[in-house]
Amino acid sequence: MRIGIDVGRATSTAVLVDAAGRVLAEAVVDSAPRTGLCVRRALAALGPLPGPVGAVAVVTDLARWPPRPRPVAVLRIAPGSHAALAPLADWPEAARTALGGLTGVVAGGSAVTGGSLGPLDRDGVAAFAARARDAGVRVFAVCAAGAPARPGPELDAAAVLAATVPEASLSLSYETGAAGLRERENATAVNAALGGWAEELVADCRAALRSARIAAPLCFARDDGGLVSAEYFARHPVIATAPASACAARGALARTGLDQAVVVDAGARSVRCLVVRDGEPERSTRLLPGPFGVRLALGAPEVVETDGAEAAEVPATVARLLERVPGAGVLYTGGRAEAFGAPVGPGEPPAGDRERGTGRNVTRADTRTTVRTGAGADARTDARTGAGADADPAPHGRYPRLTDAARHAARADCRIEVEQVISAAGRAELDQALAAVRDHALSRCVAAGAAPGSVRIESLAHAPVAYLPAGVHRVTVRAAGAPAPGATP
């Protein structure tokens, strides 16, 4: 059995599923200020569990409890550049100030093709580390030019930083961001700044599991709806700051059997709309606003968010998104779905009953009522089905829209994505390099919490980089696997 818990701003939901993914119990409770308390309440509302739990997956957005960033020292390993391209130069002033604004550039790094740009300036790294230590900064973000192809300079710099500041916390860009230097640097700095929030969130949720006497691996949902272990999340929190809408969208798709749709996630304070193609939330190819207002390029799903007070804009947003997926329908999820055209009653109509491309749904007869709880509800009710009670005949539970995100998390796999730039002289060398990237992705997936025997490659895409010499390819690999059992929180 596995448990998924979706911690929202107004409402928290929990779903218990069996090994086949069938809903055994579900709970809806009002959210509390702290995530751990929300988890504790949701677990208590599930009632007695009929057996051991294999994994617990938590879905929560950073925006629910915005943290103050930790002071971070940002070190770039690359040739010098214009001041307008310096580390953190494109950050909002408030975010740069909160981070401390301590940056440095030292010689070294690699070209995109992997060729060395010169030896690492180890003395410069040590001097920067001493400057950060004297300023009371113990958190470092390290970004070297060409690190996706050749991470050695970052690893060498990390060794110097650790020797100079033994208690240092390090984020390295080759583990975090995309191929572009500035995009990767920004993601790594944000990742380092979020470390305290992630560590506190993990500790809070683990304490909640202990109080419920649940000894199971703890996972967190990442922005694309996959899972990562608590340990991986604590090291790489930047990939898991806004997972709720992707999880809700995936849950809605599983509930309806569709693989193309515009999903309307009607939450307590805002409405989020996103496009799903071939079962995957459509990812952005451009920079998107991330934590602290920093624009990031991490391939997160592109979500159009509308404030709850401006709900009249939602139909126009839906119509605009439908133009990108001709023939697709509209799926509704979240506690306020009925306010935006969703049919009364649990679940969505089957695909054949949906009016294509209109943004409207045909209501089918159903004598059951949708539970209303949390913000926007006419009546406050805690929805609960005890594990020992008669099971609901609906395969997705009694409250499917409200529990889409939690139900998806309970069934989801651990997932990672690796992006690298490789250089190959011919087909045989390219095949060898691609095999190495695949192996690396599988290893990273295990490190992210997947059971070794379950990991698999979901997709591999590669293409020549047009502006570089022949033989240079950008490779993106996605790997997934079931959460590994056995570890205790």
Sequence and secondary structure as in RCSB ss.txt:
>XXXX:A:sequence
MRIGIDVGRATSTAVLVDAAGRVLAEAVVDSAPRTGLCVRRALAALGPLPGPVGAVAVVTDLARWPPRPRPVAVL
RIAPGSHAALAPLADWPEAARTALGGLTGVVAGGSAVTGGSLGPLDRDGVAAFAARARDAGVRVFAVCAAGAPAR
PGPELDAAAVLAATVPEASLSLSYETGAAGLRERENATAVNAALGGWAEELVADCRAALRSARIAAPLCFARDDG
GLVSAEYFARHPVIATAPASACAARGALARTGLDQAVVVDAGARSVRCLVVRDGEPERSTRLLPGPFGVRLALGA
PEVVETDGAEAAEVPATVARLLERVPGAGVLYTGGRAEAFGAPVGPGEPPAGDRERGTGRNVTRADTRTTVRTGA
GADARTDARTGAGADADPAPHGRYPRLTDAARHAARADCRIEVEQVISAAGRAELDQALAAVRDHALSRCVAAGA
APGSVRIESLAHAPVAYLPAGVHRVTVRAAGAPAPGATP
>XXXX:A:secstr
 EEEEEE SSEEEEEEE TT  EEEEEEEE  SSHHHHHHHHHHHH S SS  SEEEEEE GGGS       EEE
EES    GGGSTTTTS HHHHHHHT EEEEES  B TTS B S   HHHHHHHHHHHHHTT  EEEEEETTTTT 
 HHHHHHHHHHHHHSTT EEEEGGGTS SSHHHHHHHHHHHHHTHHHHHHHHHHHHHHHHHTT  S EEEE TTS
 EEEHHHHHH GGGSSS HHHHHHHHHHHHHT SSEEEEEE SSEEEEEEEETTEE B SS EE GGG EE S  
B  EEEEGGGGGGHHHHHHHHHTTSTT EEEEESTTGGGGT  SSSS   GGGS TTSS        S     ST
T SS   EEE TTS   SSTT S TTTTHHHHHHHH  EEEEEEEEEE SSHHHHHHHHHHHHHHHHHHHHHTTB
 GGG EEEEEEEEE TTS TTEEEEEEEEEE B S    
